[in-house]
Amino acid sequence: MSTSKAWHRMNQSIDAMNPTIPLSDEGQTPEMAHPCVLSFNTNDPSGAGGLTADILAMSSVGAHVLSIATGTYVRDTAETFDHVAFEEETIDEQARSILEDISVQVIKVGFCGTPEILSTIAELCTDYADVPVVAYMPSLSWWQDDPIEAYQDAFMELLLPQTTVLVGNHSTLWRWLLPEWGSDRSPTARDLAKAAAEKGVPYTLVTGMPQGGQHLENALATPLTVLVSETIERFDAVFTGAGDTLSAALAGLLAMGDDLEASVGEALGYLDGSLDAGFRPGMGHAVADRLFWAQGPEDAMDDDSPATAEDFSLHGHQTRH
């Protein structure tokens, strides 16, 4: 798969960490500004998904993230115990303050917690109807049935009509969009795209479609055709936050001005690199390394011994920054 443009942008991001000329407000030009993505998502204290994934993935492809916190998970790397949602008035004030100040190229919607918050975000999207929306529906299997149903109903009726690209795992979208599917075969990406299109969604990105054995398919589809398709091999590890990472990278690439098909291809490549370099920070699931591109061969550790206080002591002017 071709990911050269994304890697080029990532290398530019590294160069930008040490600018030779400080920038003042008066010196800014449109060419120097980063495209901006307004991201509605919850805090994830494990760092696996949520706003952490959005910030790292979008920044990696060159976009500036305007993060709107919708609440916080109570979770570790193994499971989600609860979610605490913020007041919808607080979320509305966060977003409108930013939207009145900064031009936004893309809006990304992750997990928002309550139907009331989804209603608030849908109203904002309506007020800024020219801005494309990338919406991600995560697995909600950790939640109780009644809240899941209420949340997904609100998402379908309020947010899908505002959505440009819907992103979700095959099994999640199947249970949600086609709960009465009666065929012996699994729904295809086009079947799911058709169901989403009935609510106004022009494009659906479906991940994790089983292809037999150790292979999965990811596909961007409309009701009429599959625009992008790739077959990948299953990872042995179980990851948390892959969907947030993919949808965030896609939103960032679209904000950068790439067309949809190219953005999907590069976002999938970025996700593959992040998962391939994944790690287990705790005792639960693996986490994608969304900064894998910044690690050169010279950065690899010679051994896996844990750092000690001595490793962080300063050594005069020889300290490496």
N, C-alpha and C positions, 0 to 999 in steps of 0.2 A: 504494500500500500504506500502511496505517496504522502509523505508528511514534511517535505522539505520546507514549505512555506512556514509552517508552524515552528519548526526548529529554528529557522532563520529569525523569526520574530523573537523566539526565546533567547537566542544569542544576542540580539539587539537589547533585550531587557537586561542581560548581564552587563553589557557595555554601559547602559544607562545608570548602573549603580554607582559609577564613579565619573560624574560629569565634570568636564574641564572648565566649563563656564557656568557659574551659578545663574539660575533663572529668576527674574523678578516678575511680578505681575504685569508690569508695563511691557516687558520684553516678550510676553507670550504672543504667539501667532496661531491661527487655526491649524497650520501644519504641525505645530509642536504639541497640540492637545491630543490626549488619548481619547478614543471613543469610550463612551460611558454606558454601563449596564446597570439598571436599577434592579436589585435582587431582593425579592421577598422570600425569606427562609427562616427557619428556626436555628437557634444555637445548638450545637452538638458538642458537649463537653469532652467526648472521646476524640474529637478531631476527625472522625471518619467521614462525616457528611455535613449537611446543613450549611451554614454560612462559611464555615472553614473551607469546605470543598469549593464553594462558589468563589471565594476570594482567591484561593491559590490557583484554581484552574483558569479563571478568567484573566488573572494577572499574567499567567504563564503565556497566554496567547496574545497579550498586548493590550487588553482592555482595562479600563479603570472601573472598579466596583463601587457602587453606591449601595451599601448593605442596609436593608430594613429588617430589623429583628422582629419576628412575629411571635416569639416565645422561646422556650428552651425545653429540650429533652431532659429527662432524668434517666441516664443510661450509662453503661460501661461498654467495653468493646464486645461483650457477649450478647447483651440483650437490652431492650428498652423497657424501663419500668413504668414511666409515666411521661406526660407532657404538660407543661404549664404555659398557657397562652396569655399573651399580653392583651390589654384592652384595645378594641378596634379603633377607638378615638386616638390612642397613642400611635398606632401604626399609620393612621391617616395623616396625623400631624407630621410624623417623620417623613413620609413620602412626599407630601405636598410642599413641605419646606424645601426639599431637594429639587423637586420638579420645577419650582418657581425660580430656581437659581441656576440649574445646570441643564444643558441640552442632553437628552437621553436617546441613545440609538436603539436599544433593545430593553425590554422588560423580561426578567426571568422570575418564574414563580415556582418555589419548591413547596415544602410542607408548611401549612399555615395554621393548623390547629383547630379552627372552628368555622362553622358556616358563616358566622357574622363577619369574621375576618375576610373570608373569601368574597363576601358581598362588598366589603369596603374596597378590596383590591379590584374587583370587577368594575366598580364605579370609577375608580381611578383610570383603569384601562380604557373605559368608554370615553372619559374626558381627554385622553391622549390616544385617540383611535389610530393615528398615523404611525404609532410606534409598534413594531412587531413584538409578539409575546411568545416566549418559549416556556411551556408549562410542563412540569414533571409530576407524574403521579407515582409516589413510592409505594412499596408494600406496606400495608397497615395491619399485618397479621398480629402484631404485638398489642393492638388495641381491642376494646370490647366491640361487639357486633353493632350495637345501636349507634355509638359515635361514628363508626366507620360508615355506616349507611347514610347518616345525616351529612357527614363530610363529603362523601362521594356524590350524593344527590346535589348538594350545593355547588360542587365543582362542575358537575355536568350541566346544570341549568344556568349557572351564573358566569363561570369562567370559560368554559369551552367555546361559547360564542365569541369570545374575545381572543382566542388562542390561534396563533399562526402555526406553530409546530408543537404537537403533543408528543412527549417522550415517556416511555414506560416499558417495563418488562412484559414479555408475552403473557405470562400467566396472570399477572396483575391486571393488565388491560383486558384479557379474556373474561375474567370473573366480573370485572366492572362494566365493560361496554357490551358484552354479549352473555349475560347471565343465563339466558334460556337457549343457548346454543345446543342444537339437537343432533348435529351431524356426528358420525363416528370419527371423522377426521378433525384435527385441530384447526382452528381458524388461521388463515394466512394473514400476512401483513396487510394485504388489500382488504380482507374481511374486516379487520379492526379499523383500518382507515375509513372504510365505508361507514361503520358505526359512528366513528368520531365526526365524519363529515356531516352526518345528519344533525349534529349540534353546531355545525359551522366551522369545523376545523379543516383547513385545506391539506395539511401534511401531518403524517403520523410516523414517528421513528420508533420501531418495535425492536427490542433487544431480547436475546436469549431464546430464540425459537429453536427447539430441538430438531436436529437433523440426523439423528441416529448416531449411536456410538458416542464418541467424545467430541462431537462437533455441534456448534450452535451457529445460527444465522442472525445477523442484525440487518434490518432493512428500513429504508425510508420509502414510504408508500403514499399514494393517493388512492381513491376508490377505483381508478382506472389502470394504474400501472405502478410498478416498483421502480423507483428512480435510482436508488443506491442499494446495493446488497453486498455483504461480505460474510464469508464463512470463517469462523475462528475455532480453535481448539479450546476445550474447557480447561480452566485453571484448576489445579488440584486444591488450592486453598479456597475457603469461603470468605468473600469480601463484603464489607459494609461500606456504603457510600459510592458505589460505582455509578449508580444512576444520577446522583447529584453531580458527580464529576463530569460525566458525559454531557448532561444538559447544560451545565455551566460552561464547558468548553465550547459547545455549539453556540450558545448565546454570545460568548466573547468573540468568536470567529465571525458571526453574522454582524456584530457591531463593528468589526474591523473592515467590513465592506465586501467580504467574500460572498459569492452566490451560494444558494442553499445546498446544492449537491456537493460542491467543493468543501463547504463548511462541515457537512456531515462526515465526509471522508476523512478530513483532518481531525475532527473531534474523535472519531472512532480510533484513529491512529494514536492520538494523544492518550485516550483511555487505555489502549493496549499497552503503551509504554509505561503508564502509571501502575497498572496491575502487575506487569512483568517485574517491576522494581518494588512491588509491595512488601510490607513488613508487618510484624505483629508487635505493637507497642505494649500490649497487655496479655491477658490470659485467654482472650476471646478471639474474635475474627481478625483477619488480616485487614490492613488499611492500605489504600492506594498511595503510592509516593508521587504526589503531583508535582514535585520539584525534581523528578528524576533527571530531567534534561540539564539541570545545573551541576550534576555530578560528573566530573571528568575522571579519567583513570587515575590521575594523580591524587584525587580526593579519597580514593578507597583506603580503608584502614588495613594495616598489615595484620592485625589480629582483632579478635572480638572481645578483648578484655574491657571491662567497664571503666569509664573515666573516673579519676580521683580528683581530690582538691588540688593536687600538685599539677594536674594537667591544665588547670585554669589560672595558675599563678602568673603574674606579669613578669617579664624579663627585660625591663628597661625599654630602650628604643628598638630592640629586636622583635618586639611583639608584632605579629603578622595580623593585619586587618583585612 
